[in-house]
Amino acid sequence: MQMQRRIGAVLVLAALAGGAGPAAAKTDAAPTPPEVCRDCHLPEFEAWRGSDHFQSMRLAEEDAVLGDFSDVRVTFHGIESRFFRSGDDYRVETVGASGERGVFPVRYTFGWRPLQQYLLDAGNSRLQAFDVAWDDRPAAQGGQRWFHLQPDEEVVPGHPFFWTGHTMHWGSQCAACHSTHVTKSADASGHLSTAFEAANVTCEACHGNAAVHVRHARAGTTGSVPHAGFTDGPSPPIAWRLAPGARIATPDKAGDSREIDQCGGCHALRMPLGADAQGKPFHDAYRIQLPGDVHYFPDGQIREEVFVLGSFLQSRMHARGVTCGNCHDPHSGNLVAEGNGVCAQCHRAASYDGPTHHRHAAGTPGSACIDCHMPARTYMGVDPRRDHAFPIPRPSLSAELGVPNACTGCHQDRSDAWAQEKLRNWGVSEKEHWARLSQHLHRGDPAAADALYASVAGDTPPMVKASLLAQAAALPSHKVQALLELGLRDSEPLVRRGAVAGAQGQPPAERWRLLAPHMNDPVASVRFETAIALADIAPALPAKALAAMRDLFAEQRRLLAPTADLAETQRRLANLEDRLGKRGAARAAFERALTIDPTSVPALIDYADFLQREGQERKAGELLARALRLAPDGPIANVAYGLHLIRSGHRHEALAPLAKAAATPDASARFLYIHAVAQHSLGHHAAALETLRTGIERWPWDPNLLSTLVIYLDDPQSPETQRHLATLAELEPN
C-alpha cells in the first residue's frame, strides 16, 4: 500500500515538474547574470549565495560536490555503486537501465542540505537523478554517508523508482523548479531537449528579466520607468502591529497574493496549466492538489511531499494575510528571527511564549512554537519538513481518524487518550474540525449536506471549502444542488473549482445546467476542472451543448500540451479523448504514455479498461498483470485484474484479488460491492452478506451496498431489510 500511495504521489509530482516554475514575468531579452545584480545589491546577492535557491542545481565541481567520491563503494538492493573521480571529473559506476554495469559522468549537483543528489549523464542527452544520495548531516547525527532514497523497496531495473526511469528524469520531473526559465522542445523523432537560462534559481527566476532595469540603473533613470524597469513590482510588504493590550497583531493594510503566486509556483504540489505561468495569478497558472486524498491525512496534515503551499492555504495565518516574507527572508530563505521570535512578531510573547500557554518548561522540547504547531515529517530519508497549516494538536482526532498529533508524536510512550485528558485538565476546549465533516462526506451521509452548506457559507479557508465541496459528489444529488450553486458563485477560484468537482455527482442535465457558465470562468484552473466534469457526459448532451463545449476541450488540450513529455499528461489526454468518443486519439495517447513510462500503473489500468471495451480482453489482461506486478497491494490494480478474470471465465481465481482490494484501508464502497457480487455469483451466499455488511459499516449510505444486501437477504419483512429500505428511501425520496 505504501508503494501504491507513492506511485500516486509521483504522478502528481510529475505533473508538478513539467511546466514553468516561479511566476516572474519573462521577456525575450538576454538573461542578466546574478553577478551583474551584485554591483548594486551586494547584501541580497550574498544572502542568495547561501540559499537553497543558489544550491538548487550546480555544475559538479569541487566547490559544489559534498559527497565522498574517494573510490567509495556501497551496495543497496544487491547493486554495488562506486563513487570516484577521474581527474577533475566525478563518476559513478553502477547498474544502468539494461541491468549492465557502466560508468556514468556526474554533471550536476542537486541540493545540498540535509542531502545532496547527483544528476548523471545516462546517454542520449538524458540527465537522471541518481537514487543513491549523500547524507550531509554531521556524522554525529548519522550523516556523512551514502544512502538509498527508497530503502524499503527493491529498487532494481524496471522498478518505477529506479534511477534511469521516467520518475527520475531531470528534464521532465525536476528542471522547472531547480533552474531558471526552463524551456523544452522535441525534435521530429520525439526526443526531448531541455534548456535553461541558468542552472540554479537566480534573481531573474523571481524578479523577471533585468535587462531594462540594468540599463536604467546604469543611467541613473530607474525612477523614470514603471517598477524600476521590471515588468512587475515586488509584492508590497505588510507590516503587522501589536496594539497595546492585544495578544495578536493586525496588518496595517490589506495584502495581495503576488508573493504567494510567486513562491507557490514551485513550493506547491501542483499541475502547470499551459506553457507560460509567468506573471499570472497562481490559480490561473496551476491546479493545486487539494486535501482529501492520499497526499494529506484526513485532517489536512502533510502525509506525502506536498511542498508547503497546500498546507499554508488551510491555515488561519494565510486567512489573516500572512505571506511567505513575513517569516522567511526572500533572498537567503532563512527565518527572519531566531526560535519563537518568528512567531512573536505577531503573537505577543507574554501571552504565548511561556508555560501558561505551552505547558512545558522553557527551553525544553514542547516549549518551541513549532514543536506543537508545525510538526515535522521526514521525507527522502533524512529531510524533516514542517507542516505550514500550523495545526492545533487534536488527540481526539487521532483516536477517531488515525491522524498524527504533536503530543503523542513527542510522547511516543503515551496514548492519544492520555494526551486528550491532559488538554482537558489544562482547560483546553476543543473546537469542531472540518475533518469530521469530511469523514461524513466520504461515507455518503446525506445529513452532512447541511453542515457543508454552513461551512461553505462561513469563514472556512477556501482550500478546505474546495476539498469539502469536491467530496459532495458522494452525496445524493438532490441534497447538494443548493450548496453547489453557492460554491459556484464564490469569489475564490479554489472554491469554484471544488464546487465544479462536486458537481460530477449530478445527473447529466443538472450537471450541464450548473457548469455551463463556468466554461468561460476567468480562471484557468476552474475551466480545467469544468472540462473534466463535462467530458464524460458530453456525448449524451444535445448537439448545441456539444458545440458550445468544443472550445473548452480544445483549451484542455492546449493546457496539457506543454507537459506532453509526462506519462500522466498522456493518460489525461487519452481519457479525455476516450470520453469524447475519439477512440483513435485515445489509443495513441495511451501508447505514448506507456512509451514514456512503461511502469505507470494508472496508465496501464486505464488503457486496459479501454482495450477491454474495444474487445481486446487478452491484451487488457497482459497490461493488468503488469500493473499488479508493479503495485501488488494496490486496490485499483487488484479490482481491475479480478474483473478481467471474471470476464475471461476465471471466476474462482478472481476472488483472491477482489478480496485483497476490499480489505485495503484505501478501498472504496464499490470494491466491496464488486467482491460481494462475485462471491454471490459463485454460491458463497453467507460470505457475500458478510462482505456487504462490512461495507455498510464503513459506508452506511452507499446505495449499491444497501440495495444489493436487500436483494440478497430476500426477506422483505426482516428488521434488517426494513432498516436498509428506510435508508434507501432517505437517499432517493422519489
Secondary structure, DSSP 4 states (H G I P E B T S, - for coil): -HHHHHHHHHHHHHHHHTS--S-----SSPP--HHHHHTT-HHHHHHHHTSTTTTSSEES-TTT--S--SSEEEEETTEEEEEEEETTEEEEEEE-TTS-EEEEEEEEEE--SSEEEEEEE-STT-EEE-SEEEE-S-GGGT-SEEEES-TTS---TTSTTSTTSGGGBHHHHTHHHHSBS-EEEE-TT--EEEE-SBSS--HHHHH---HHHHHHHHHT-GGGSGGGGSSSPPPPP--EE--TT-SB-EESS---SHHHHHHHTTSS-EEE-SS--TTS-HHHHEEEPPSSSTTB-TTS-B-S--TTHHHHTTSHHHHHT--GGGTB-TTT--BSSSTTHHHHTTB-HHHHSSHHHH-S-TTSTT-SHHHHHS-EEEETTTEEEE-TT-PPP-HHHHHHH----HHHHH-TTS-HHHHHHHHHHTTPPPPP-HHHHHHHHHTT-TTHHHHHHHHHHTT--HHHHHHHHHGGGGS-HHHHHHHHHHHHT-SSHHHHHHHHHHGGGS-HHHHHHHHGGGGG-SSHHHHHHHHHHHHTTGGGS-HHHHHHHHHHHHHHHHHHGGGTTSHHHHHHHHHHHHHTT-HHHHHHHHHHHHHH-TT-HHHHHHHHHHHHHTT-HHHHHHHHHHHHHH-TT-HHHHHHHHHHHHHTT-HHHHHHHHHHHHHSTT--HHHHHHHHHHHHHTT-HHHHHHHHHHHHHH-TT-HHHHHHHHHHH--TTSHHHHHHHHHHHHH---
